[in-house]
């Protein structure tokens, strides 16, 4: 037991679990596997869908969660990071679990781990698995963290593994190019199990990893596809599954959501015999699926748009959205980044869409001050249109002063940036 922590609040526990490992990221599986065994948890008896990739993981899980709920199941969904509160990471039947439930799981984990150090993410992953087992959630939808092969989620063998997209992010841990990153992301593939890739141009390492694992690989464009018909409906078809369906455009915004939707549907259909889902549930789930912070308009006049885009691949989607949804006024960008992000590439790609940059500091171990972030901006960006702020709240306050009714404020760069914006708006309404 931790002296004085038994019966503590969730903030108490979160502060504690951030301190018990000398590294915030430690990509190995042996420690997590040992604690999982001590908890008496083995491979779940219910279907497990694991989702890795650079971008689109959360959206894919949200679609699967919505569809399975519409079909009458009570899925357990584990995602990260959160925008406002930790509870967002662990959901059963679409509802975030309570502080008390999470604290109880943390306490059980802490008792059995002994002297084994666990990272913040590993604690959360084990808590989710413990809670899902206790609540008999089914199926389990597990979003992999930054990696794949050595990610804590991979301690569980997925019945179906999805890789959404492969882009450049977290290179210090995953490798410098798409081939290396793809290999790490595909480390969730298992022998004899379906492995689905929703990237239309995947690196060759995806196929290599599937072959080495002995997984049954399904590639977007080769084994399954989505095509838009004239009535604004998407047509999904697979060569391996005798099924075709027309369904409305996914509710979640973004030019690449069709790729995530296609991969989610492939997962549903390879599990169809074991875990049947009617067409009506697919349509209902796809049109009701929602995930906060992804190209989300929070208010109008001026428009306030938030997006968690933080790497070049995601910024490309944000750029496409801004260009395809023009407004007559000025665009103000509230941008904050973690220290390891490619600020230069992000700002260079988006600068032609931005009239004024409001750079905000981001707190935390991996955070970056506004001065540090601005120093990484390309020299080509006019410094006269750049302002620095200590935090996101200060940047938002200034943007509100500057923006007129026909203008747009777009906040992006990190989950921490978007979470701070949403929290500030909620506070303002109270």
GUMAR-675925 format. One record per residue (C-alpha): residue in one letter; chain; x, y, z. Coordinates in nm, 2 decimals. Each point is the difference from the previous one (the first is absolute). Example, Ala and Ser with C-alpha at 12.3 -4.5 7.8 and 13.67 -1.06 7.14 Angstrom:
BEGIN
('a' 'A' (1.23 -0.45 0.78))
('s' 'A' (0.14 0.34 -0.07))
REM end
This chain:
BEGIN
('x' 'A' (0.00 0.00 0.00))
('x' 'A' (0.10 0.36 -0.05))
('x' 'A' (0.00 0.19 0.34))
('x' 'A' (-0.28 0.24 0.00))
('x' 'A' (-0.12 -0.08 -0.35))
('x' 'A' (-0.25 -0.28 0.07))
('x' 'A' (-0.34 0.16 -0.05))
('x' 'A' (0.17 0.30 -0.17))
('x' 'A' (-0.16 0.20 -0.28))
('x' 'A' (0.07 -0.06 -0.37))
('x' 'A' (0.22 0.32 -0.02))
('x' 'A' (0.20 -0.15 0.29))
('x' 'A' (0.05 -0.33 -0.19))
('x' 'A' (0.09 0.17 -0.33))
('x' 'A' (0.26 0.21 0.17))
('x' 'A' (0.14 -0.31 0.17))
('x' 'A' (0.02 -0.22 -0.32))
('x' 'A' (0.18 0.28 -0.18))
('x' 'A' (0.29 -0.03 0.25))
('x' 'A' (0.06 -0.37 0.05))
('x' 'A' (0.20 -0.06 -0.32))
('x' 'A' (0.31 0.20 -0.07))
('x' 'A' (-0.10 0.02 -0.37))
('x' 'A' (-0.33 0.13 -0.14))
('x' 'A' (0.04 -0.24 -0.29))
('x' 'A' (0.15 -0.35 0.03))
('x' 'A' (-0.09 -0.22 -0.29))
('x' 'A' (0.02 -0.35 0.12))
('x' 'A' (-0.26 -0.27 0.07))
('x' 'A' (0.16 -0.22 0.27))
('x' 'A' (-0.10 0.21 0.30))
('x' 'A' (-0.36 0.05 -0.12))
('x' 'A' (-0.03 -0.37 -0.07))
('x' 'A' (0.12 -0.10 0.34))
('x' 'A' (-0.25 0.24 0.18))
('x' 'A' (-0.28 -0.12 -0.23))
('x' 'A' (0.07 -0.36 0.11))
('x' 'A' (0.01 0.11 0.37))
('x' 'A' (-0.34 0.16 -0.05))
('x' 'A' (-0.13 -0.34 -0.12))
('x' 'A' (-0.08 0.13 -0.34))
('x' 'A' (0.08 -0.20 -0.31))
('x' 'A' (-0.10 0.03 -0.36))
('x' 'A' (-0.37 0.13 -0.01))
('x' 'A' (-0.26 -0.25 -0.10))
('x' 'A' (-0.18 0.27 -0.20))
('x' 'A' (0.11 0.14 -0.34))
('x' 'A' (0.28 0.26 0.02))
('x' 'A' (0.06 0.25 -0.28))
('x' 'A' (0.32 0.19 0.04))
('x' 'A' (0.06 0.32 -0.20))
('x' 'A' (0.34 0.15 -0.07))
('x' 'A' (0.13 0.26 -0.25))
('x' 'A' (0.12 0.36 -0.01))
('x' 'A' (-0.34 0.17 -0.04))
('x' 'A' (-0.36 -0.11 0.00))
('x' 'A' (0.02 -0.25 0.29))
('x' 'A' (-0.25 0.18 0.22))
('x' 'A' (-0.24 0.06 -0.29))
('x' 'A' (0.01 -0.37 -0.09))
('x' 'A' (-0.07 -0.11 0.35))
('x' 'A' (-0.28 0.25 0.02))
('x' 'A' (-0.16 -0.14 -0.31))
('x' 'A' (0.03 -0.36 0.12))
('x' 'A' (-0.13 0.10 0.35))
('x' 'A' (-0.30 0.17 -0.15))
('x' 'A' (-0.08 -0.28 -0.24))
('x' 'A' (0.03 -0.28 0.26))
('x' 'A' (-0.22 0.20 0.24))
('x' 'A' (-0.26 0.04 -0.27))
('x' 'A' (0.01 -0.38 -0.04))
('x' 'A' (-0.09 -0.05 0.37))
('x' 'A' (0.35 -0.07 0.14))
('x' 'A' (0.17 0.17 0.29))
('x' 'A' (0.35 0.06 -0.14))
('x' 'A' (0.30 0.10 0.22))
('x' 'A' (0.20 0.27 -0.17))
('x' 'A' (0.35 0.11 0.11))
('x' 'A' (0.14 0.31 -0.16))
('x' 'A' (0.27 0.26 0.07))
('x' 'A' (0.09 0.27 0.07))
('x' 'A' (-0.30 0.18 0.15))
('x' 'A' (-0.11 0.35 -0.06))
('x' 'A' (-0.13 0.11 0.34))
('x' 'A' (-0.03 -0.29 0.25))
('x' 'A' (0.17 -0.33 0.03))
('x' 'A' (-0.33 -0.18 0.01))
('x' 'A' (-0.04 0.06 -0.38))
('x' 'A' (0.26 -0.27 -0.06))
('x' 'A' (-0.21 -0.29 0.14))
('x' 'A' (-0.36 -0.04 -0.12))
('x' 'A' (-0.25 -0.28 0.04))
('x' 'A' (-0.31 0.01 -0.22))
('x' 'A' (0.09 0.35 -0.11))
('x' 'A' (0.03 0.14 0.35))
('x' 'A' (0.32 0.11 0.17))
('x' 'A' (0.04 -0.19 0.33))
('x' 'A' (0.00 0.18 0.33))
('x' 'A' (0.28 0.12 0.21))
('x' 'A' (-0.08 -0.26 0.26))
('x' 'A' (0.03 -0.29 -0.25))
('x' 'A' (0.33 0.13 -0.13))
('x' 'A' (0.14 0.05 0.35))
('x' 'A' (-0.10 -0.35 0.10))
('x' 'A' (0.18 -0.14 -0.30))
('x' 'A' (0.31 0.21 0.07))
('x' 'A' (0.01 -0.13 0.35))
('x' 'A' (-0.03 -0.36 -0.11))
('x' 'A' (0.29 0.05 -0.25))
('x' 'A' (0.21 0.18 0.26))
('x' 'A' (-0.04 -0.28 0.25))
('x' 'A' (0.11 -0.28 -0.23))
('x' 'A' (0.28 0.18 -0.19))
('x' 'A' (0.23 0.00 0.30))
('x' 'A' (0.33 0.16 -0.10))
('x' 'A' (-0.08 -0.01 -0.38))
('x' 'A' (0.01 0.35 -0.14))
('x' 'A' (-0.28 0.09 -0.24))
('x' 'A' (-0.05 0.31 -0.21))
('x' 'A' (-0.31 0.22 0.00))
('x' 'A' (-0.12 -0.16 -0.32))
('x' 'A' (0.07 -0.36 0.12))
('x' 'A' (-0.20 0.07 0.32))
('x' 'A' (-0.29 0.13 -0.21))
('x' 'A' (0.01 -0.30 -0.24))
('x' 'A' (0.00 -0.25 0.28))
('x' 'A' (-0.29 0.19 0.17))
('x' 'A' (-0.20 -0.01 -0.32))
('x' 'A' (0.05 -0.38 -0.04))
('x' 'A' (-0.09 -0.06 0.36))
('x' 'A' (-0.32 0.22 -0.03))
('x' 'A' (-0.11 -0.16 -0.32))
('x' 'A' (0.04 -0.35 0.15))
('x' 'A' (-0.20 0.10 0.30))
('x' 'A' (-0.28 0.17 -0.20))
('x' 'A' (0.00 -0.28 -0.26))
('x' 'A' (0.03 0.24 -0.28))
('x' 'A' (-0.01 -0.14 -0.35))
('x' 'A' (0.17 0.04 -0.25))
('x' 'A' (0.32 0.17 0.12))
('x' 'A' (0.11 0.29 -0.22))
('x' 'A' (0.36 0.09 0.10))
('x' 'A' (0.18 0.30 -0.15))
('x' 'A' (0.37 -0.05 0.00))
('x' 'A' (0.21 0.28 0.14))
('x' 'A' (0.29 0.15 -0.20))
('x' 'A' (0.15 -0.32 -0.11))
('x' 'A' (-0.12 -0.35 -0.06))
('x' 'A' (0.24 -0.29 0.03))
('x' 'A' (0.12 0.11 0.35))
('x' 'A' (-0.31 0.20 0.11))
('x' 'A' (-0.17 -0.11 0.32))
('x' 'A' (-0.32 -0.08 -0.19))
('x' 'A' (0.18 -0.26 -0.19))
('x' 'A' (0.02 -0.22 0.31))
('x' 'A' (-0.34 -0.12 -0.12))
('x' 'A' (-0.01 -0.20 -0.32))
('x' 'A' (-0.25 0.17 -0.24))
('x' 'A' (-0.26 -0.21 -0.18))
('x' 'A' (0.00 0.27 -0.26))
('x' 'A' (0.28 0.25 -0.04))
('x' 'A' (-0.05 0.33 -0.19))
('x' 'A' (0.27 0.24 -0.11))
('x' 'A' (-0.16 0.32 -0.11))
('x' 'A' (0.27 0.21 -0.16))
('x' 'A' (0.37 0.04 0.00))
('x' 'A' (0.16 0.35 0.03))
('x' 'A' (0.30 0.17 0.16))
('x' 'A' (-0.04 0.04 0.37))
('x' 'A' (0.18 -0.12 0.32))
('x' 'A' (0.31 -0.07 -0.21))
('x' 'A' (0.22 0.00 0.31))
('x' 'A' (-0.18 -0.32 0.11))
('x' 'A' (-0.13 -0.16 -0.32))
('x' 'A' (0.26 0.07 -0.27))
('x' 'A' (0.08 0.28 -0.25))
('x' 'A' (-0.21 -0.11 -0.30))
('x' 'A' (-0.34 -0.15 -0.09))
('x' 'A' (0.16 -0.35 -0.05))
('x' 'A' (0.13 -0.01 0.35))
('x' 'A' (-0.31 0.15 0.16))
('x' 'A' (-0.22 -0.24 -0.20))
('x' 'A' (0.19 -0.29 0.13))
('x' 'A' (-0.05 0.11 0.36))
('x' 'A' (-0.37 0.08 -0.05))
('x' 'A' (-0.05 -0.34 -0.16))
('x' 'A' (0.14 -0.17 0.30))
('x' 'A' (-0.35 -0.07 0.12))
('x' 'A' (-0.06 -0.25 -0.28))
('x' 'A' (-0.05 -0.36 0.12))
('x' 'A' (0.04 -0.34 -0.17))
('x' 'A' (-0.32 -0.12 -0.17))
('x' 'A' (-0.19 0.31 0.09))
('x' 'A' (-0.14 0.28 -0.23))
('x' 'A' (0.24 0.29 -0.04))
('x' 'A' (-0.17 0.31 -0.17))
('x' 'A' (0.18 0.30 -0.14))
('x' 'A' (-0.20 0.31 -0.08))
('x' 'A' (0.29 0.20 -0.15))
('x' 'A' (-0.05 0.02 -0.38))
('x' 'A' (0.37 0.01 -0.06))
('x' 'A' (0.16 -0.20 0.28))
('x' 'A' (0.37 -0.05 0.04))
('x' 'A' (0.12 -0.35 -0.10))
('x' 'A' (0.09 -0.07 0.36))
('x' 'A' (-0.38 -0.06 0.07))
('x' 'A' (0.00 -0.29 -0.24))
('x' 'A' (0.33 -0.13 0.13))
('x' 'A' (-0.12 0.02 0.36))
('x' 'A' (-0.32 -0.19 -0.09))
('x' 'A' (0.20 -0.27 -0.18))
('x' 'A' (0.24 -0.04 0.29))
('x' 'A' (-0.29 -0.02 0.25))
('x' 'A' (-0.20 -0.24 -0.21))
('x' 'A' (-0.30 0.24 0.00))
('x' 'A' (-0.27 0.02 -0.26))
('x' 'A' (0.06 0.34 -0.16))
('x' 'A' (-0.29 0.21 -0.14))
('x' 'A' (0.11 0.31 -0.18))
('x' 'A' (-0.21 0.30 -0.09))
('x' 'A' (-0.04 0.02 -0.38))
('x' 'A' (0.11 -0.36 -0.05))
('x' 'A' (-0.23 -0.21 0.23))
('x' 'A' (-0.26 0.26 0.09))
('x' 'A' (-0.10 0.34 -0.11))
('x' 'A' (-0.24 0.29 0.04))
('x' 'A' (-0.14 0.19 -0.29))
('x' 'A' (-0.23 0.30 0.00))
('x' 'A' (-0.31 -0.02 -0.22))
('x' 'A' (-0.19 0.30 -0.15))
('x' 'A' (-0.26 0.00 0.29))
('x' 'A' (0.27 0.10 0.25))
('x' 'A' (0.01 -0.35 0.14))
('x' 'A' (0.31 -0.22 0.04))
('x' 'A' (0.01 -0.35 -0.14))
('x' 'A' (0.21 -0.25 0.19))
('x' 'A' (0.11 -0.33 -0.16))
('x' 'A' (0.25 -0.27 0.09))
('x' 'A' (0.13 -0.28 -0.22))
('x' 'A' (0.03 -0.23 0.30))
('x' 'A' (-0.35 0.07 0.15))
('x' 'A' (-0.31 -0.04 -0.22))
('x' 'A' (-0.16 0.32 0.12))
('x' 'A' (-0.06 0.34 -0.15))
('x' 'A' (-0.17 0.29 0.17))
('x' 'A' (-0.08 0.36 -0.07))
('x' 'A' (0.02 0.23 0.31))
('x' 'A' (0.00 0.37 0.06))
('x' 'A' (0.31 0.21 0.03))
('x' 'A' (0.16 -0.05 0.34))
('x' 'A' (-0.11 0.27 0.25))
('x' 'A' (0.36 0.06 0.11))
('x' 'A' (0.16 0.27 -0.22))
('x' 'A' (0.32 -0.04 -0.19))
('x' 'A' (0.11 -0.08 -0.36))
('x' 'A' (0.15 -0.34 0.12))
('x' 'A' (-0.29 -0.12 0.21))
('x' 'A' (-0.11 -0.22 -0.28))
('x' 'A' (0.32 -0.20 0.04))
('x' 'A' (-0.07 -0.04 0.37))
('x' 'A' (-0.36 -0.10 -0.07))
('x' 'A' (0.11 -0.26 -0.26))
('x' 'A' (0.25 -0.16 0.24))
('x' 'A' (-0.26 0.00 0.28))
('x' 'A' (-0.26 -0.17 -0.23))
('x' 'A' (0.27 -0.26 -0.10))
('x' 'A' (0.05 -0.09 0.36))
('x' 'A' (-0.37 -0.03 0.06))
('x' 'A' (-0.04 -0.24 -0.29))
('x' 'A' (0.29 -0.23 0.08))
('x' 'A' (-0.17 -0.05 0.34))
('x' 'A' (-0.35 -0.02 -0.14))
('x' 'A' (-0.05 -0.37 0.05))
('x' 'A' (0.11 0.02 0.36))
('x' 'A' (-0.14 0.34 0.08))
('x' 'A' (-0.28 0.08 -0.24))
('x' 'A' (-0.09 0.37 -0.07))
('x' 'A' (-0.31 0.08 -0.22))
('x' 'A' (0.02 0.25 -0.28))
('x' 'A' (-0.23 0.23 0.19))
('x' 'A' (0.25 0.03 0.29))
('x' 'A' (0.28 0.08 -0.24))
('x' 'A' (-0.20 0.29 -0.15))
('x' 'A' (-0.12 0.12 0.34))
('x' 'A' (0.34 -0.03 0.15))
('x' 'A' (0.19 0.17 -0.28))
('x' 'A' (-0.23 0.30 -0.01))
('x' 'A' (0.00 0.05 0.38))
('x' 'A' (0.37 -0.07 0.08))
('x' 'A' (0.16 0.31 0.15))
('x' 'A' (0.35 0.08 0.14))
('x' 'A' (0.08 0.33 0.16))
('x' 'A' (0.28 0.22 -0.12))
('x' 'A' (0.02 -0.12 -0.36))
('x' 'A' (-0.09 0.29 -0.24))
('x' 'A' (-0.26 0.10 0.25))
('x' 'A' (-0.18 0.34 -0.02))
('x' 'A' (-0.06 0.12 0.36))
('x' 'A' (-0.16 0.33 -0.08))
('x' 'A' (-0.08 0.25 -0.28))
('x' 'A' (0.03 0.37 -0.06))
('x' 'A' (0.29 -0.02 0.01))
('x' 'A' (0.04 -0.37 -0.07))
('x' 'A' (0.21 -0.19 0.25))
('x' 'A' (0.14 -0.32 -0.15))
('x' 'A' (0.21 -0.25 0.20))
('x' 'A' (0.21 -0.29 -0.13))
('x' 'A' (0.25 -0.22 0.18))
('x' 'A' (0.22 -0.01 -0.32))
('x' 'A' (0.37 0.00 0.11))
('x' 'A' (0.20 -0.17 -0.28))
('x' 'A' (0.04 0.07 -0.37))
('x' 'A' (-0.25 -0.27 -0.11))
('x' 'A' (-0.27 0.13 0.22))
('x' 'A' (0.08 0.37 -0.09))
('x' 'A' (-0.06 -0.09 -0.36))
('x' 'A' (-0.36 -0.10 0.09))
('x' 'A' (-0.05 0.32 0.19))
('x' 'A' (0.14 0.20 -0.29))
('x' 'A' (-0.25 -0.17 -0.24))
('x' 'A' (-0.28 0.07 0.23))
('x' 'A' (0.09 0.37 0.03))
('x' 'A' (0.03 0.04 -0.38))
('x' 'A' (-0.33 -0.19 -0.07))
('x' 'A' (-0.19 0.20 0.27))
('x' 'A' (0.11 0.36 -0.06))
('x' 'A' (-0.13 0.30 0.20))
('x' 'A' (0.00 0.36 -0.12))
('x' 'A' (0.20 0.13 0.30))
('x' 'A' (0.35 -0.04 0.16))
('x' 'A' (0.13 -0.34 0.13))
('x' 'A' (0.17 0.01 0.34))
('x' 'A' (0.20 -0.31 0.11))
('x' 'A' (0.05 -0.09 0.36))
('x' 'A' (0.29 -0.25 -0.02))
('x' 'A' (0.18 -0.18 0.28))
('x' 'A' (0.23 -0.31 -0.04))
('x' 'A' (0.19 -0.25 0.20))
('x' 'A' (0.37 0.02 0.00))
('x' 'A' (0.06 -0.30 -0.23))
('x' 'A' (-0.23 0.12 -0.28))
('x' 'A' (0.11 0.12 -0.35))
('x' 'A' (-0.12 0.36 0.05))
('x' 'A' (0.18 0.12 -0.32))
('x' 'A' (-0.18 -0.25 -0.23))
('x' 'A' (-0.34 0.07 0.17))
('x' 'A' (0.02 0.37 -0.03))
('x' 'A' (0.14 0.00 -0.35))
('x' 'A' (-0.28 -0.22 -0.12))
('x' 'A' (-0.28 0.21 0.15))
('x' 'A' (0.14 0.35 -0.02))
('x' 'A' (-0.18 0.10 -0.33))
('x' 'A' (-0.33 -0.07 0.18))
('x' 'A' (0.08 0.21 0.31))
('x' 'A' (-0.01 0.38 0.02))
('x' 'A' (0.13 0.03 0.36))
('x' 'A' (0.18 -0.25 0.23))
('x' 'A' (-0.06 0.00 0.38))
('x' 'A' (0.26 -0.24 0.14))
('x' 'A' (-0.09 -0.14 0.34))
('x' 'A' (0.22 -0.17 0.25))
('x' 'A' (-0.08 -0.36 0.09))
('x' 'A' (0.07 -0.12 0.35))
('x' 'A' (0.12 -0.35 0.11))
('x' 'A' (0.31 -0.21 -0.02))
('x' 'A' (-0.01 -0.01 -0.38))
('x' 'A' (-0.13 0.35 -0.03))
('x' 'A' (0.15 0.30 -0.18))
('x' 'A' (-0.02 0.37 0.09))
('x' 'A' (-0.13 0.24 -0.26))
('x' 'A' (0.35 0.14 -0.05))
('x' 'A' (0.14 -0.35 -0.06))
('x' 'A' (-0.27 -0.08 -0.25))
('x' 'A' (0.03 0.33 -0.19))
('x' 'A' (0.37 -0.06 -0.03))
('x' 'A' (-0.07 -0.31 -0.21))
('x' 'A' (-0.23 0.18 -0.24))
('x' 'A' (0.13 0.04 -0.36))
('x' 'A' (0.18 0.33 -0.08))
('x' 'A' (-0.24 0.04 -0.29))
('x' 'A' (-0.29 0.08 0.24))
('x' 'A' (-0.04 0.38 0.06))
('x' 'A' (0.09 0.06 0.36))
('x' 'A' (-0.24 0.30 0.00))
('x' 'A' (-0.29 -0.23 -0.01))
('x' 'A' (0.12 -0.21 0.30))
('x' 'A' (-0.08 0.06 0.36))
('x' 'A' (0.11 -0.20 0.30))
('x' 'A' (-0.21 -0.10 0.31))
('x' 'A' (0.09 -0.18 0.32))
('x' 'A' (-0.30 -0.24 -0.03))
('x' 'A' (-0.29 -0.09 -0.22))
('x' 'A' (-0.25 0.20 0.21))
('x' 'A' (0.19 0.32 -0.06))
('x' 'A' (0.02 -0.07 -0.37))
('x' 'A' (-0.37 -0.06 -0.02))
('x' 'A' (-0.08 0.32 0.19))
('x' 'A' (0.20 0.20 -0.25))
('x' 'A' (-0.15 -0.18 -0.30))
('x' 'A' (-0.35 0.09 0.12))
('x' 'A' (0.11 0.37 0.03))
('x' 'A' (0.14 0.00 -0.36))
('x' 'A' (-0.26 -0.21 -0.18))
('x' 'A' (-0.31 0.14 -0.16))
('x' 'A' (-0.33 -0.19 -0.08))
('x' 'A' (0.12 -0.11 -0.34))
('x' 'A' (0.34 -0.12 0.12))
('x' 'A' (0.12 -0.35 0.10))
('x' 'A' (0.21 -0.11 0.30))
('x' 'A' (0.16 -0.34 -0.05))
('x' 'A' (0.17 -0.16 0.30))
('x' 'A' (0.22 -0.30 -0.06))
('x' 'A' (0.33 -0.17 0.07))
('x' 'A' (-0.06 -0.23 0.30))
('x' 'A' (-0.27 -0.17 0.20))
('x' 'A' (0.11 0.24 0.28))
('x' 'A' (-0.08 0.30 -0.21))
('x' 'A' (-0.35 -0.12 -0.10))
('x' 'A' (-0.08 -0.12 0.35))
('x' 'A' (0.09 0.34 0.14))
('x' 'A' (-0.23 0.18 -0.25))
('x' 'A' (-0.29 -0.23 0.08))
('x' 'A' (0.05 0.04 0.37))
('x' 'A' (0.01 0.38 -0.03))
('x' 'A' (-0.32 0.01 -0.20))
('x' 'A' (-0.18 -0.22 0.25))
('x' 'A' (0.13 0.23 0.28))
('x' 'A' (-0.12 0.31 -0.18))
('x' 'A' (-0.35 -0.15 -0.03))
('x' 'A' (-0.03 -0.07 0.37))
REM end
